[in-house]
């Protein structure tokens, strides 16, 4: 089933922020905190500084009415420059790859593709873009079809 969530990026404060949100909304994190040290090694990527390995790569907290609040740290060692205003994404998870590709194409037209749609190590078909109005979008299709 398709769903929409909000995705937040932080400068080394994701764990603190999400523990706060959990205290506000209650509930449990889906799958706990995934840390950068949990990523598979990739020889094409330079090694991360040791302090960054403990940062949060991904976390999900269901909040109200099925809405999911998701987030991650955005380490400068990986080229991220997070500041207020660029740290929020609308996350779309369409039912099919075809719908994911359709939405991605339309929303990125005239904007900027941050990451092309591709199969990721965690299993999703994932990509991100900024539309021509500056709104940031993430796409994560769990369906293999």
Steps between C-alpha positions, in 0.01 A plus 500: 500500500633843409585746775648844562730613780711797602879459491724714721878543474709624791855603572595224745178536705270232353514263798434785744219643285327167446518406867329834564232428235449155652443663841239727340314249279576170676533177305812318390758547228449265205818294489686718749782734405700400190848646529754583230722224639226256389555587131674235292857591407538655155850533352375785279418708809770656720493379860291707741665668797459286813270749682259502202459121504278522810270761342150401392460388138125441535219490757121479469242599764128457429323805641135581418247335270753273331738790424867411539768740611834389354846643536876476479817686582664671203875491565715768342758226436254367237456842340177605674445860601191501720340823614146594587296500183673213318453232764142390420387264223161363405549123476284315248473122495287408198364149449697427179828587333307630200311750718824589681669574167202703375488720812880538512514610135221756541620644831866526393421665163641852510652430841806308615555126534697436818510122460371304202253220571690178569487179700653554842669256739209525747261370235314811378498657155611845616571848363470866595448833328416864554213631289503828310348674803772382739291228673708191580363152424617149586366185338521149647315221324506172691340308212735317262250535211 
